[in-house]
Amino acid sequence: MAADKSKQDVLREAKEHDVKFIRLWFTDILGFLKSFAITVEELEEALERGMGFDGSSIQGFARIDESDMVALPDPATCQIFPVKHMERGVARMFCDILLPGGQPFEGDPRYILKRNLKKAADLGYTFYVGPELEYFYFEDSQSTKPLDEGGYFDLTPLDVASELRQETVLALEALGIKVEFSHHEVATSQHEIDLKYADALTMADSVMTYRLVVKEVAMKHGVYATFMPKPIFAANGNGMHVHQSLFRGERNAFFNKDDEQHLSKTARHYIAGLLRHAPEITAVTCQWVNSYKRLIPGYEAPVYITWARRNRSDLIRVPEYKPGRENETRVEFRSPDPACNPYLVFSVMLAAGLEGVEKEYELPHPVEENVFEMSEEQRKQREVGTLPGSLWEAIQLTKDSELVRRCLGDHLFDSFIKNKEIEWNNYRSQVTDYELKRYLPIL
């Protein structure tokens, strides 16, 4: 967990580093980063009372007649930017969004995650996550022309973007974000930087910072980085596999040395919860029309609702236990993509898993064979379900989900569904290049 900082710590650091501007960050319901800057002279006031802004201008926040909002900086998230060639320093802090009376705003994704983490804490658990975010480098934002022809784990000269990754890793670490490793991914010009696991709130803040840093480093070098789930036809899409575990104090609640697979009852119930509720949380984990171009067979993205240890075609993978490393026992949930809102994704995953723990869902048998190569009859016999095949299907499942509504709260739930329905209606009214090429010459 990020080291706690007091307001006085922040004020002292700002003085020591000659900070002039502080960027205050928060997200809308879709996970887009919002920011405004204050000067150091306003910092003490902001830490005490927050800074007011117009919430009606933020996606999913408020109507015009109830637009006043307050952004209250969280001192624990204060980081000084390693900015060169500037006379004065710059810092950033994530904010909690409040109503003018000081109550938490029900449409603030960060608050939603905090509320779900409190439920876990009340049960004695701390929720840890470690996401793997994939992205592409392209020559510009107007095309998908790649920078390289490299493949998985390739090094130079094929992987010409290795220096971009190195600079990105150094920038992240300068901001206090720990990186496990980075490498070229399977698709041409596709890359991955994996963040070291942390508590879910710290990690959600880190994911928002990560996406910005990746893009800014790319822009600095005259190229474009994108987290779009599926930018290239007939190539692997971008995933955000999320490794997750529950801890009780210093002990991993997912580990059981006496179990054949070293999984505790808590872990088994948690996995069962993720499996059972996966379809209804998919609109959150995969929130764009384009997300469902990734979730198709043949491109290493999950389609079927199964779990296994060695099989990477499953929705959930449980990495092999390594003796002496009990705390690394974890569950890898493979459907989310990196264009999501991490606060909401971590919330719905936790809610689904805890539902399984509290209600003691029974875990089905693992599917170790390649589920894509099974016949339809074999999948039917094994009772293998599927994720929704489009955003529209996903929306319908989420609309009927009591679990997701309870997890997100009425305000954010209703705003999210409304937004996604508008997106789908806008998409389905478009006439695409595929339709023109396919039908215009023959109809």
Contacts in CASP RR format, 6 or more apart in sequence:
PFRMAT RR
TARGET T0000
AUTHOR 0000-0000-0000
METHOD contacts of the structure
MODEL  1
MAADKSKQDVLREAKEHDVKFIRLWFTDILGFLKSFAITVEELEEALERG
MGFDGSSIQGFARIDESDMVALPDPATCQIFPVKHMERGVARMFCDILLP
GGQPFEGDPRYILKRNLKKAADLGYTFYVGPELEYFYFEDSQSTKPLDEG
GYFDLTPLDVASELRQETVLALEALGIKVEFSHHEVATSQHEIDLKYADA
LTMADSVMTYRLVVKEVAMKHGVYATFMPKPIFAANGNGMHVHQSLFRGE
RNAFFNKDDEQHLSKTARHYIAGLLRHAPEITAVTCQWVNSYKRLIPGYE
APVYITWARRNRSDLIRVPEYKPGRENETRVEFRSPDPACNPYLVFSVML
AAGLEGVEKEYELPHPVEENVFEMSEEQRKQREVGTLPGSLWEAIQLTKD
SELVRRCLGDHLFDSFIKNKEIEWNNYRSQVTDYELKRYLPIL
1 198 0 8 1.000
1 199 0 8 1.000
1 202 0 8 1.000
2 76 0 8 1.000
2 77 0 8 1.000
2 198 0 8 1.000
2 199 0 8 1.000
2 202 0 8 1.000
2 205 0 8 1.000
3 76 0 8 1.000
4 75 0 8 1.000
4 76 0 8 1.000
5 13 0 8 1.000
5 75 0 8 1.000
5 76 0 8 1.000
5 78 0 8 1.000
6 75 0 8 1.000
7 44 0 8 1.000
7 47 0 8 1.000
7 48 0 8 1.000
7 75 0 8 1.000
9 75 0 8 1.000
9 78 0 8 1.000
10 43 0 8 1.000
10 47 0 8 1.000
10 73 0 8 1.000
10 75 0 8 1.000
10 78 0 8 1.000
10 93 0 8 1.000
11 43 0 8 1.000
11 44 0 8 1.000
11 47 0 8 1.000
13 19 0 8 1.000
13 78 0 8 1.000
13 80 0 8 1.000
13 91 0 8 1.000
14 22 0 8 1.000
14 40 0 8 1.000
14 43 0 8 1.000
14 91 0 8 1.000
17 80 0 8 1.000
17 89 0 8 1.000
17 91 0 8 1.000
18 88 0 8 1.000
18 89 0 8 1.000
19 40 0 8 1.000
19 80 0 8 1.000
19 88 0 8 1.000
19 89 0 8 1.000
19 90 0 8 1.000
19 91 0 8 1.000
20 39 0 8 1.000
20 40 0 8 1.000
20 88 0 8 1.000
20 89 0 8 1.000
20 90 0 8 1.000
21 37 0 8 1.000
21 38 0 8 1.000
21 39 0 8 1.000
21 40 0 8 1.000
21 88 0 8 1.000
21 89 0 8 1.000
21 90 0 8 1.000
21 91 0 8 1.000
22 37 0 8 1.000
22 38 0 8 1.000
22 39 0 8 1.000
22 40 0 8 1.000
22 43 0 8 1.000
22 46 0 8 1.000
22 73 0 8 1.000
22 90 0 8 1.000
22 91 0 8 1.000
22 92 0 8 1.000
22 93 0 8 1.000
23 35 0 8 1.000
23 36 0 8 1.000
23 37 0 8 1.000
23 90 0 8 1.000
23 91 0 8 1.000
23 92 0 8 1.000
23 93 0 8 1.000
24 35 0 8 1.000
24 36 0 8 1.000
24 37 0 8 1.000
24 38 0 8 1.000
24 46 0 8 1.000
24 51 0 8 1.000
24 71 0 8 1.000
24 73 0 8 1.000
24 92 0 8 1.000
24 93 0 8 1.000
24 95 0 8 1.000
25 33 0 8 1.000
25 34 0 8 1.000
25 35 0 8 1.000
25 92 0 8 1.000
25 93 0 8 1.000
25 94 0 8 1.000
25 95 0 8 1.000
25 208 0 8 1.000
26 33 0 8 1.000
26 34 0 8 1.000
26 71 0 8 1.000
26 94 0 8 1.000
26 95 0 8 1.000
26 96 0 8 1.000
26 97 0 8 1.000
26 108 0 8 1.000
26 110 0 8 1.000
27 33 0 8 1.000
27 34 0 8 1.000
27 109 0 8 1.000
27 110 0 8 1.000
27 208 0 8 1.000
27 341 0 8 1.000
27 343 0 8 1.000
28 34 0 8 1.000
28 58 0 8 1.000
28 59 0 8 1.000
28 60 0 8 1.000
28 61 0 8 1.000
28 109 0 8 1.000
29 59 0 8 1.000
29 60 0 8 1.000
29 61 0 8 1.000
29 107 0 8 1.000
29 109 0 8 1.000
29 341 0 8 1.000
29 344 0 8 1.000
29 412 0 8 1.000
29 415 0 8 1.000
29 416 0 8 1.000
29 419 0 8 1.000
30 59 0 8 1.000
30 287 0 8 1.000
30 341 0 8 1.000
30 419 0 8 1.000
31 109 0 8 1.000
31 208 0 8 1.000
31 340 0 8 1.000
31 341 0 8 1.000
31 342 0 8 1.000
31 343 0 8 1.000
31 344 0 8 1.000
32 59 0 8 1.000
33 208 0 8 1.000
33 211 0 8 1.000
33 212 0 8 1.000
34 58 0 8 1.000
35 92 0 8 1.000
36 51 0 8 1.000
36 53 0 8 1.000
36 71 0 8 1.000
38 46 0 8 1.000
38 51 0 8 1.000
42 51 0 8 1.000
46 72 0 8 1.000
46 73 0 8 1.000
47 73 0 8 1.000
47 75 0 8 1.000
49 70 0 8 1.000
49 72 0 8 1.000
50 70 0 8 1.000
50 71 0 8 1.000
50 72 0 8 1.000
50 73 0 8 1.000
50 95 0 8 1.000
50 98 0 8 1.000
51 70 0 8 1.000
51 71 0 8 1.000
52 68 0 8 1.000
52 69 0 8 1.000
52 70 0 8 1.000
52 71 0 8 1.000
53 69 0 8 1.000
53 70 0 8 1.000
53 71 0 8 1.000
54 67 0 8 1.000
54 68 0 8 1.000
54 69 0 8 1.000
55 61 0 8 1.000
55 62 0 8 1.000
55 67 0 8 1.000
55 68 0 8 1.000
55 69 0 8 1.000
56 62 0 8 1.000
56 63 0 8 1.000
56 64 0 8 1.000
56 66 0 8 1.000
56 67 0 8 1.000
57 67 0 8 1.000
58 69 0 8 1.000
59 419 0 8 1.000
60 107 0 8 1.000
60 412 0 8 1.000
60 415 0 8 1.000
60 416 0 8 1.000
60 419 0 8 1.000
61 69 0 8 1.000
61 97 0 8 1.000
61 105 0 8 1.000
61 107 0 8 1.000
62 69 0 8 1.000
68 99 0 8 1.000
68 100 0 8 1.000
69 97 0 8 1.000
69 98 0 8 1.000
69 99 0 8 1.000
69 100 0 8 1.000
69 105 0 8 1.000
70 97 0 8 1.000
70 98 0 8 1.000
70 99 0 8 1.000
70 100 0 8 1.000
70 102 0 8 1.000
71 95 0 8 1.000
71 96 0 8 1.000
71 97 0 8 1.000
71 98 0 8 1.000
72 95 0 8 1.000
72 96 0 8 1.000
72 97 0 8 1.000
72 98 0 8 1.000
73 93 0 8 1.000
73 94 0 8 1.000
73 95 0 8 1.000
74 93 0 8 1.000
74 94 0 8 1.000
74 95 0 8 1.000
74 96 0 8 1.000
75 93 0 8 1.000
77 92 0 8 1.000
77 93 0 8 1.000
77 94 0 8 1.000
77 205 0 8 1.000
78 91 0 8 1.000
78 92 0 8 1.000
78 93 0 8 1.000
79 91 0 8 1.000
79 92 0 8 1.000
79 93 0 8 1.000
79 175 0 8 1.000
79 176 0 8 1.000
80 89 0 8 1.000
80 90 0 8 1.000
80 91 0 8 1.000
81 89 0 8 1.000
81 90 0 8 1.000
81 91 0 8 1.000
81 92 0 8 1.000
81 175 0 8 1.000
82 171 0 8 1.000
82 174 0 8 1.000
82 175 0 8 1.000
83 89 0 8 1.000
83 90 0 8 1.000
92 209 0 8 1.000
94 110 0 8 1.000
94 205 0 8 1.000
94 208 0 8 1.000
95 110 0 8 1.000
96 104 0 8 1.000
96 108 0 8 1.000
96 110 0 8 1.000
96 111 0 8 1.000
96 114 0 8 1.000
97 104 0 8 1.000
97 105 0 8 1.000
97 107 0 8 1.000
97 108 0 8 1.000
97 110 0 8 1.000
97 111 0 8 1.000
98 104 0 8 1.000
98 105 0 8 1.000
99 105 0 8 1.000
104 111 0 8 1.000
105 111 0 8 1.000
106 409 0 8 1.000
106 410 0 8 1.000
106 411 0 8 1.000
106 412 0 8 1.000
107 411 0 8 1.000
107 412 0 8 1.000
107 415 0 8 1.000
109 341 0 8 1.000
109 343 0 8 1.000
109 344 0 8 1.000
109 347 0 8 1.000
109 412 0 8 1.000
110 201 0 8 1.000
110 204 0 8 1.000
110 343 0 8 1.000
112 343 0 8 1.000
112 344 0 8 1.000
112 347 0 8 1.000
112 407 0 8 1.000
112 408 0 8 1.000
112 409 0 8 1.000
112 412 0 8 1.000
113 200 0 8 1.000
113 201 0 8 1.000
113 204 0 8 1.000
113 343 0 8 1.000
113 344 0 8 1.000
113 346 0 8 1.000
113 347 0 8 1.000
114 201 0 8 1.000
116 346 0 8 1.000
116 347 0 8 1.000
116 350 0 8 1.000
116 351 0 8 1.000
116 407 0 8 1.000
117 127 0 8 1.000
117 199 0 8 1.000
117 200 0 8 1.000
117 201 0 8 1.000
117 350 0 8 1.000
119 354 0 8 1.000
120 126 0 8 1.000
120 127 0 8 1.000
120 246 0 8 1.000
120 350 0 8 1.000
120 354 0 8 1.000
123 354 0 8 1.000
123 357 0 8 1.000
123 358 0 8 1.000
124 248 0 8 1.000
125 246 0 8 1.000
125 247 0 8 1.000
125 248 0 8 1.000
125 253 0 8 1.000
125 354 0 8 1.000
126 199 0 8 1.000
126 246 0 8 1.000
126 247 0 8 1.000
126 248 0 8 1.000
126 249 0 8 1.000
127 199 0 8 1.000
127 200 0 8 1.000
127 244 0 8 1.000
127 245 0 8 1.000
127 246 0 8 1.000
127 346 0 8 1.000
127 350 0 8 1.000
128 197 0 8 1.000
128 198 0 8 1.000
128 199 0 8 1.000
128 200 0 8 1.000
128 244 0 8 1.000
128 245 0 8 1.000
128 246 0 8 1.000
128 247 0 8 1.000
129 197 0 8 1.000
129 198 0 8 1.000
129 199 0 8 1.000
129 200 0 8 1.000
129 203 0 8 1.000
129 242 0 8 1.000
129 243 0 8 1.000
129 244 0 8 1.000
129 346 0 8 1.000
130 194 0 8 1.000
130 195 0 8 1.000
130 196 0 8 1.000
130 197 0 8 1.000
130 198 0 8 1.000
130 203 0 8 1.000
130 242 0 8 1.000
130 243 0 8 1.000
130 244 0 8 1.000
131 194 0 8 1.000
131 195 0 8 1.000
131 203 0 8 1.000
131 207 0 8 1.000
131 240 0 8 1.000
131 241 0 8 1.000
131 242 0 8 1.000
131 243 0 8 1.000
131 336 0 8 1.000
131 338 0 8 1.000
131 342 0 8 1.000
132 192 0 8 1.000
132 194 0 8 1.000
132 239 0 8 1.000
132 240 0 8 1.000
132 241 0 8 1.000
132 242 0 8 1.000
132 243 0 8 1.000
133 192 0 8 1.000
133 193 0 8 1.000
133 194 0 8 1.000
133 195 0 8 1.000
133 207 0 8 1.000
133 210 0 8 1.000
133 211 0 8 1.000
133 227 0 8 1.000
133 238 0 8 1.000
133 239 0 8 1.000
133 240 0 8 1.000
133 338 0 8 1.000
134 185 0 8 1.000
134 190 0 8 1.000
134 191 0 8 1.000
134 192 0 8 1.000
134 227 0 8 1.000
134 237 0 8 1.000
134 238 0 8 1.000
134 239 0 8 1.000
134 240 0 8 1.000
134 338 0 8 1.000
135 190 0 8 1.000
135 191 0 8 1.000
135 192 0 8 1.000
135 214 0 8 1.000
135 225 0 8 1.000
135 226 0 8 1.000
135 227 0 8 1.000
135 238 0 8 1.000
135 338 0 8 1.000
136 144 0 8 1.000
136 146 0 8 1.000
136 187 0 8 1.000
136 189 0 8 1.000
136 190 0 8 1.000
136 191 0 8 1.000
136 225 0 8 1.000
136 226 0 8 1.000
136 228 0 8 1.000
136 231 0 8 1.000
136 232 0 8 1.000
136 238 0 8 1.000
137 146 0 8 1.000
137 147 0 8 1.000
137 148 0 8 1.000
137 161 0 8 1.000
137 164 0 8 1.000
137 189 0 8 1.000
137 191 0 8 1.000
137 218 0 8 1.000
137 223 0 8 1.000
137 224 0 8 1.000
137 225 0 8 1.000
138 144 0 8 1.000
138 145 0 8 1.000
138 146 0 8 1.000
138 147 0 8 1.000
138 189 0 8 1.000
138 223 0 8 1.000
138 224 0 8 1.000
138 225 0 8 1.000
138 226 0 8 1.000
138 231 0 8 1.000
139 145 0 8 1.000
139 146 0 8 1.000
139 147 0 8 1.000
139 223 0 8 1.000
139 224 0 8 1.000
140 223 0 8 1.000
140 224 0 8 1.000
141 224 0 8 1.000
141 226 0 8 1.000
144 231 0 8 1.000
144 232 0 8 1.000
146 188 0 8 1.000
146 189 0 8 1.000
147 160 0 8 1.000
147 161 0 8 1.000
147 189 0 8 1.000
147 223 0 8 1.000
148 154 0 8 1.000
148 158 0 8 1.000
148 159 0 8 1.000
148 160 0 8 1.000
148 161 0 8 1.000
148 184 0 8 1.000
148 188 0 8 1.000
148 189 0 8 1.000
149 158 0 8 1.000
149 188 0 8 1.000
150 158 0 8 1.000
150 159 0 8 1.000
150 184 0 8 1.000
150 188 0 8 1.000
150 189 0 8 1.000
151 158 0 8 1.000
151 159 0 8 1.000
151 184 0 8 1.000
151 185 0 8 1.000
151 186 0 8 1.000
151 187 0 8 1.000
151 188 0 8 1.000
151 190 0 8 1.000
152 183 0 8 1.000
152 184 0 8 1.000
152 185 0 8 1.000
152 186 0 8 1.000
153 183 0 8 1.000
153 184 0 8 1.000
154 184 0 8 1.000
155 162 0 8 1.000
155 184 0 8 1.000
156 162 0 8 1.000
158 184 0 8 1.000
159 184 0 8 1.000
161 184 0 8 1.000
161 189 0 8 1.000
161 191 0 8 1.000
162 184 0 8 1.000
164 191 0 8 1.000
164 217 0 8 1.000
164 218 0 8 1.000
164 221 0 8 1.000
164 223 0 8 1.000
165 182 0 8 1.000
165 183 0 8 1.000
165 191 0 8 1.000
165 193 0 8 1.000
166 182 0 8 1.000
167 217 0 8 1.000
168 182 0 8 1.000
168 193 0 8 1.000
168 213 0 8 1.000
168 214 0 8 1.000
168 217 0 8 1.000
169 179 0 8 1.000
169 182 0 8 1.000
169 193 0 8 1.000
171 213 0 8 1.000
171 216 0 8 1.000
171 217 0 8 1.000
172 179 0 8 1.000
172 193 0 8 1.000
172 195 0 8 1.000
172 209 0 8 1.000
172 210 0 8 1.000
172 213 0 8 1.000
173 179 0 8 1.000
175 209 0 8 1.000
175 213 0 8 1.000
177 195 0 8 1.000
177 206 0 8 1.000
177 209 0 8 1.000
177 210 0 8 1.000
178 195 0 8 1.000
178 196 0 8 1.000
178 198 0 8 1.000
179 193 0 8 1.000
179 194 0 8 1.000
179 195 0 8 1.000
179 196 0 8 1.000
180 194 0 8 1.000
180 195 0 8 1.000
180 196 0 8 1.000
181 193 0 8 1.000
181 194 0 8 1.000
182 191 0 8 1.000
182 192 0 8 1.000
182 193 0 8 1.000
182 194 0 8 1.000
183 191 0 8 1.000
183 192 0 8 1.000
184 190 0 8 1.000
184 191 0 8 1.000
184 192 0 8 1.000
185 191 0 8 1.000
185 192 0 8 1.000
185 236 0 8 1.000
186 236 0 8 1.000
186 300 0 8 1.000
187 232 0 8 1.000
187 235 0 8 1.000
187 236 0 8 1.000
187 237 0 8 1.000
188 232 0 8 1.000
188 235 0 8 1.000
190 235 0 8 1.000
190 236 0 8 1.000
190 237 0 8 1.000
190 238 0 8 1.000
193 210 0 8 1.000
193 214 0 8 1.000
195 203 0 8 1.000
195 206 0 8 1.000
195 207 0 8 1.000
195 210 0 8 1.000
197 203 0 8 1.000
197 243 0 8 1.000
197 245 0 8 1.000
197 330 0 8 1.000
198 206 0 8 1.000
200 346 0 8 1.000
200 350 0 8 1.000
203 342 0 8 1.000
203 346 0 8 1.000
204 342 0 8 1.000
204 343 0 8 1.000
204 346 0 8 1.000
207 342 0 8 1.000
208 342 0 8 1.000
211 227 0 8 1.000
211 338 0 8 1.000
214 225 0 8 1.000
214 227 0 8 1.000
215 224 0 8 1.000
215 225 0 8 1.000
217 225 0 8 1.000
218 224 0 8 1.000
218 225 0 8 1.000
219 225 0 8 1.000
226 238 0 8 1.000
227 238 0 8 1.000
227 337 0 8 1.000
227 338 0 8 1.000
227 339 0 8 1.000
228 238 0 8 1.000
228 290 0 8 1.000
228 339 0 8 1.000
229 237 0 8 1.000
229 238 0 8 1.000
229 239 0 8 1.000
229 286 0 8 1.000
229 288 0 8 1.000
229 290 0 8 1.000
229 291 0 8 1.000
229 293 0 8 1.000
229 294 0 8 1.000
229 337 0 8 1.000
229 338 0 8 1.000
229 339 0 8 1.000
230 237 0 8 1.000
230 238 0 8 1.000
230 290 0 8 1.000
230 291 0 8 1.000
230 293 0 8 1.000
230 294 0 8 1.000
231 237 0 8 1.000
231 238 0 8 1.000
231 290 0 8 1.000
235 299 0 8 1.000
236 299 0 8 1.000
236 300 0 8 1.000
236 301 0 8 1.000
237 294 0 8 1.000
237 299 0 8 1.000
237 301 0 8 1.000
237 337 0 8 1.000
238 294 0 8 1.000
238 337 0 8 1.000
238 338 0 8 1.000
238 339 0 8 1.000
239 294 0 8 1.000
239 301 0 8 1.000
239 334 0 8 1.000
239 336 0 8 1.000
239 337 0 8 1.000
239 338 0 8 1.000
240 336 0 8 1.000
240 337 0 8 1.000
240 338 0 8 1.000
240 340 0 8 1.000
240 345 0 8 1.000
241 332 0 8 1.000
241 333 0 8 1.000
241 334 0 8 1.000
241 336 0 8 1.000
242 332 0 8 1.000
242 333 0 8 1.000
242 336 0 8 1.000
242 345 0 8 1.000
242 346 0 8 1.000
242 349 0 8 1.000
243 319 0 8 1.000
243 330 0 8 1.000
243 331 0 8 1.000
243 332 0 8 1.000
244 330 0 8 1.000
244 331 0 8 1.000
244 332 0 8 1.000
244 333 0 8 1.000
244 349 0 8 1.000
244 350 0 8 1.000
245 252 0 8 1.000
245 253 0 8 1.000
245 254 0 8 1.000
245 329 0 8 1.000
245 330 0 8 1.000
245 331 0 8 1.000
246 252 0 8 1.000
246 253 0 8 1.000
246 254 0 8 1.000
246 266 0 8 1.000
246 270 0 8 1.000
246 357 0 8 1.000
247 253 0 8 1.000
247 327 0 8 1.000
252 326 0 8 1.000
252 327 0 8 1.000
252 328 0 8 1.000
252 329 0 8 1.000
253 264 0 8 1.000
253 266 0 8 1.000
253 267 0 8 1.000
254 263 0 8 1.000
254 264 0 8 1.000
254 266 0 8 1.000
254 267 0 8 1.000
254 270 0 8 1.000
254 329 0 8 1.000
254 330 0 8 1.000
254 331 0 8 1.000
255 262 0 8 1.000
255 263 0 8 1.000
255 264 0 8 1.000
255 267 0 8 1.000
255 321 0 8 1.000
255 326 0 8 1.000
255 327 0 8 1.000
255 329 0 8 1.000
256 262 0 8 1.000
256 263 0 8 1.000
256 264 0 8 1.000
256 265 0 8 1.000
256 267 0 8 1.000
257 326 0 8 1.000
261 309 0 8 1.000
261 318 0 8 1.000
261 321 0 8 1.000
262 321 0 8 1.000
262 326 0 8 1.000
262 329 0 8 1.000
263 271 0 8 1.000
263 318 0 8 1.000
263 329 0 8 1.000
265 360 0 8 1.000
266 357 0 8 1.000
267 318 0 8 1.000
267 329 0 8 1.000
267 331 0 8 1.000
268 363 0 8 1.000
269 353 0 8 1.000
269 356 0 8 1.000
269 357 0 8 1.000
269 359 0 8 1.000
269 360 0 8 1.000
269 361 0 8 1.000
269 363 0 8 1.000
270 331 0 8 1.000
270 353 0 8 1.000
270 354 0 8 1.000
270 356 0 8 1.000
270 357 0 8 1.000
271 307 0 8 1.000
271 316 0 8 1.000
271 318 0 8 1.000
271 331 0 8 1.000
271 353 0 8 1.000
271 363 0 8 1.000
272 353 0 8 1.000
272 356 0 8 1.000
272 361 0 8 1.000
272 362 0 8 1.000
272 363 0 8 1.000
272 364 0 8 1.000
273 352 0 8 1.000
273 353 0 8 1.000
273 355 0 8 1.000
273 356 0 8 1.000
273 357 0 8 1.000
273 361 0 8 1.000
274 315 0 8 1.000
274 316 0 8 1.000
274 331 0 8 1.000
274 333 0 8 1.000
274 349 0 8 1.000
274 352 0 8 1.000
274 353 0 8 1.000
275 305 0 8 1.000
275 306 0 8 1.000
275 307 0 8 1.000
275 315 0 8 1.000
275 316 0 8 1.000
275 363 0 8 1.000
275 364 0 8 1.000
276 352 0 8 1.000
276 355 0 8 1.000
276 356 0 8 1.000
276 361 0 8 1.000
277 351 0 8 1.000
277 352 0 8 1.000
277 353 0 8 1.000
277 355 0 8 1.000
277 401 0 8 1.000
277 403 0 8 1.000
278 305 0 8 1.000
278 315 0 8 1.000
278 335 0 8 1.000
278 352 0 8 1.000
278 387 0 8 1.000
279 305 0 8 1.000
279 386 0 8 1.000
279 387 0 8 1.000
279 388 0 8 1.000
279 394 0 8 1.000
279 397 0 8 1.000
280 397 0 8 1.000
280 398 0 8 1.000
280 400 0 8 1.000
280 401 0 8 1.000
280 403 0 8 1.000
280 404 0 8 1.000
281 348 0 8 1.000
281 349 0 8 1.000
281 351 0 8 1.000
281 352 0 8 1.000
281 398 0 8 1.000
281 401 0 8 1.000
281 403 0 8 1.000
281 404 0 8 1.000
282 335 0 8 1.000
282 387 0 8 1.000
282 388 0 8 1.000
282 394 0 8 1.000
282 397 0 8 1.000
282 398 0 8 1.000
283 388 0 8 1.000
283 391 0 8 1.000
283 394 0 8 1.000
283 395 0 8 1.000
283 397 0 8 1.000
283 398 0 8 1.000
283 416 0 8 1.000
283 420 0 8 1.000
284 340 0 8 1.000
284 341 0 8 1.000
284 344 0 8 1.000
284 345 0 8 1.000
284 348 0 8 1.000
284 398 0 8 1.000
284 404 0 8 1.000
284 408 0 8 1.000
284 416 0 8 1.000
285 335 0 8 1.000
285 336 0 8 1.000
285 337 0 8 1.000
285 340 0 8 1.000
285 345 0 8 1.000
285 348 0 8 1.000
285 349 0 8 1.000
286 292 0 8 1.000
286 294 0 8 1.000
286 295 0 8 1.000
286 335 0 8 1.000
286 336 0 8 1.000
286 337 0 8 1.000
286 340 0 8 1.000
286 391 0 8 1.000
286 394 0 8 1.000
287 339 0 8 1.000
287 340 0 8 1.000
287 341 0 8 1.000
287 391 0 8 1.000
287 420 0 8 1.000
288 337 0 8 1.000
288 339 0 8 1.000
288 391 0 8 1.000
288 423 0 8 1.000
289 390 0 8 1.000
289 391 0 8 1.000
289 423 0 8 1.000
289 424 0 8 1.000
289 427 0 8 1.000
290 339 0 8 1.000
291 337 0 8 1.000
291 339 0 8 1.000
291 391 0 8 1.000
292 388 0 8 1.000
292 389 0 8 1.000
292 390 0 8 1.000
292 391 0 8 1.000
292 394 0 8 1.000
294 301 0 8 1.000
294 337 0 8 1.000
295 301 0 8 1.000
295 302 0 8 1.000
295 303 0 8 1.000
295 335 0 8 1.000
295 387 0 8 1.000
295 389 0 8 1.000
296 303 0 8 1.000
297 303 0 8 1.000
297 372 0 8 1.000
298 372 0 8 1.000
300 312 0 8 1.000
300 313 0 8 1.000
301 334 0 8 1.000
301 335 0 8 1.000
302 313 0 8 1.000
302 314 0 8 1.000
302 315 0 8 1.000
302 334 0 8 1.000
302 335 0 8 1.000
302 387 0 8 1.000
303 372 0 8 1.000
303 386 0 8 1.000
303 387 0 8 1.000
304 313 0 8 1.000
304 314 0 8 1.000
304 315 0 8 1.000
304 367 0 8 1.000
304 371 0 8 1.000
304 372 0 8 1.000
304 379 0 8 1.000
304 384 0 8 1.000
304 385 0 8 1.000
304 386 0 8 1.000
304 387 0 8 1.000
305 315 0 8 1.000
305 384 0 8 1.000
305 385 0 8 1.000
305 386 0 8 1.000
305 387 0 8 1.000
306 313 0 8 1.000
306 314 0 8 1.000
306 315 0 8 1.000
306 316 0 8 1.000
306 366 0 8 1.000
306 367 0 8 1.000
306 371 0 8 1.000
306 382 0 8 1.000
306 384 0 8 1.000
306 385 0 8 1.000
307 314 0 8 1.000
307 315 0 8 1.000
307 316 0 8 1.000
307 317 0 8 1.000
307 318 0 8 1.000
307 363 0 8 1.000
307 364 0 8 1.000
307 366 0 8 1.000
307 367 0 8 1.000
308 314 0 8 1.000
308 316 0 8 1.000
308 317 0 8 1.000
308 318 0 8 1.000
308 366 0 8 1.000
308 367 0 8 1.000
308 368 0 8 1.000
309 317 0 8 1.000
309 318 0 8 1.000
309 319 0 8 1.000
309 320 0 8 1.000
309 366 0 8 1.000
309 368 0 8 1.000
310 320 0 8 1.000
310 368 0 8 1.000
311 317 0 8 1.000
311 366 0 8 1.000
311 367 0 8 1.000
311 368 0 8 1.000
311 369 0 8 1.000
311 370 0 8 1.000
311 371 0 8 1.000
312 334 0 8 1.000
313 370 0 8 1.000
313 371 0 8 1.000
313 372 0 8 1.000
314 334 0 8 1.000
314 366 0 8 1.000
314 367 0 8 1.000
314 371 0 8 1.000
315 333 0 8 1.000
315 334 0 8 1.000
315 335 0 8 1.000
315 387 0 8 1.000
316 331 0 8 1.000
316 332 0 8 1.000
316 333 0 8 1.000
316 334 0 8 1.000
317 331 0 8 1.000
317 332 0 8 1.000
317 334 0 8 1.000
318 330 0 8 1.000
318 331 0 8 1.000
318 332 0 8 1.000
319 328 0 8 1.000
319 330 0 8 1.000
319 332 0 8 1.000
321 329 0 8 1.000
322 328 0 8 1.000
333 349 0 8 1.000
335 387 0 8 1.000
336 345 0 8 1.000
336 349 0 8 1.000
344 408 0 8 1.000
344 412 0 8 1.000
344 416 0 8 1.000
347 407 0 8 1.000
347 408 0 8 1.000
348 403 0 8 1.000
348 404 0 8 1.000
348 407 0 8 1.000
348 408 0 8 1.000
351 403 0 8 1.000
351 404 0 8 1.000
351 406 0 8 1.000
351 407 0 8 1.000
352 403 0 8 1.000
355 361 0 8 1.000
355 403 0 8 1.000
364 383 0 8 1.000
365 382 0 8 1.000
367 382 0 8 1.000
367 384 0 8 1.000
371 379 0 8 1.000
371 384 0 8 1.000
374 382 0 8 1.000
374 384 0 8 1.000
379 385 0 8 1.000
388 394 0 8 1.000
388 396 0 8 1.000
388 397 0 8 1.000
391 420 0 8 1.000
391 423 0 8 1.000
391 424 0 8 1.000
391 427 0 8 1.000
392 424 0 8 1.000
392 428 0 8 1.000
395 417 0 8 1.000
395 420 0 8 1.000
395 421 0 8 1.000
395 424 0 8 1.000
398 404 0 8 1.000
398 417 0 8 1.000
399 417 0 8 1.000
404 413 0 8 1.000
405 413 0 8 1.000
408 416 0 8 1.000
END
